[in-house]
Amino acid sequence: MTQPSSPVKPQPKAESPWLEPFTRWLLLEKGLSANSVKSYCSDLSPFFSFLQHQRLSVELLSAADASDFRQWLHQRGYQASTLARKLSALRQFYRFLLIKKIVKENPFALQRTPKTTRHLPKPLNENDIEALLQAPDTRTLTGLRDKAMLEVMYAAGLRVSELVNLRLGQVNLNRGLLRIFGKGEKERLVPLGEEAVTWLSRYLHARAISDSQNHPRQLIFSTLRGSGMTRQAFWYRIKKYARQCGLSPLPSPHQLRHSFATHLLNHGADLRVVQMLLGHENLSTTQIYTQVANRALKTIHRKHHPRG
């Protein structure tokens, strides 16, 4: 008589006991945002799977093992940009282990970062932005909320996480200012234009007098169910309105931030001012937008100059 097969035991999650202390270190001592820490954990996940498969330990990893892991990633088809990011996360992880005296050397210290092609941001042109901003039906509370979100994001050049986590205490409508806490909890003041102030005021007023009492008291933007708006939910809303406008390819929320920076530079804004508004730590990060702006100016010149 055939014996019933034993149930397959789930494989334990490939992880290190040092991962949780590392994430706390990133949050508390390095001042990274929760989203950045989540990205670090995601980038380290294949490494822990590799260790489990090869029966290696974090504490005793050699430089040769680090090279084997890099080759392991390469064989699985990871792009150069992804490979570079994962190696960077591992250098930071082992830097933490060195500080805590868990290891004596960083096996990834001599691993070269693969060369990556830096892609230029792809902003929307001003006509497409205008069409997107006009798409929500402001006769409904949901449409009014979406209109306010789009106006605020484009007017202030916010990151998606900064937008969806925006709280009432960060907004001064009388002065038209936002107090934003960006990466590493770095604070910056960002002005809002008249249009964004108007639509944000209209949304908050409509929300206050609506029948629903489910809105979180401090979060500005929430769903109909009363929960906070997520980055994924906002992306879904943008894609919906982009389809309405006939935009192709469908833009991402971050493209509104790209558009904010590029349009400012196109209209003569100083690069360092744009850097401050975006919350970039290094000017080199902002300078990529000058390439986009210069390319747009060349196109305009060729189109309109008699000798273009």
FENHUPE-V719712 format. One record per backbone hydrogen bond with DSSP energy under -1.0 kcal/mol. NH is the residue of the N-H (numbers start at 0). CO is the residue of the C=O. Records with the same first field share a line. If there is no record, write none. Layout:
NH = CO / CO
This chain:
18 = 15
21 = 17
22 = 18
23 = 19
24 = 20
25 = 21
26 = 22
27 = 23
28 = 24
29 = 24
31 = 25
36 = 32
37 = 33
38 = 34
39 = 35
40 = 36
41 = 37
42 = 38
43 = 39
44 = 40
47 = 43
48 = 44
49 = 45
50 = 46
51 = 47
52 = 48
53 = 49
55 = 50
65 = 61
66 = 62
67 = 63
68 = 64
69 = 65
70 = 66
71 = 67
72 = 68
73 = 69
74 = 70
76 = 73
77 = 72
82 = 78
83 = 79
84 = 80
85 = 81
86 = 82
87 = 83
88 = 84
89 = 85
90 = 86
91 = 87
92 = 88
93 = 89
94 = 90
95 = 91
96 = 92
97 = 93
98 = 94
99 = 95
100 = 97
101 = 96
102 = 96
108 = 105
110 = 107
128 = 124
129 = 125
130 = 126
131 = 127
132 = 128
133 = 129
137 = 135
139 = 136
143 = 139
144 = 140
145 = 141
146 = 142
147 = 143
148 = 144
149 = 145
150 = 146
151 = 147
152 = 148
153 = 149
154 = 150
155 = 151
156 = 152
162 = 158
163 = 159
164 = 160
165 = 162
167 = 217
169 = 166
170 = 167
171 = 176
175 = 171
176 = 171
177 = 189
178 = 169
179 = 187
181 = 185
184 = 181
185 = 182
187 = 179
189 = 177
191 = 175
196 = 192
197 = 193
198 = 194
199 = 195
200 = 196
201 = 197
202 = 198
203 = 199
204 = 200
205 = 201
206 = 202
207 = 203
208 = 204
219 = 165
222 = 226
225 = 222
228 = 220
233 = 229
234 = 230
235 = 231
236 = 232
237 = 233
238 = 234
239 = 235
240 = 236
241 = 237
242 = 238
243 = 239
244 = 240
246 = 241
254 = 251
255 = 252
257 = 253
258 = 254
259 = 255
260 = 256
261 = 257
262 = 258
263 = 259
264 = 260
265 = 261
266 = 262
267 = 264
268 = 263
273 = 269
274 = 270
275 = 271
276 = 272
277 = 273
278 = 274
279 = 274
286 = 282
288 = 285
289 = 286
291 = 287
292 = 288
293 = 289
294 = 290
295 = 291
296 = 292
297 = 293
298 = 294
299 = 295
300 = 296
301 = 297
302 = 298
303 = 299
304 = 300
307 = 304
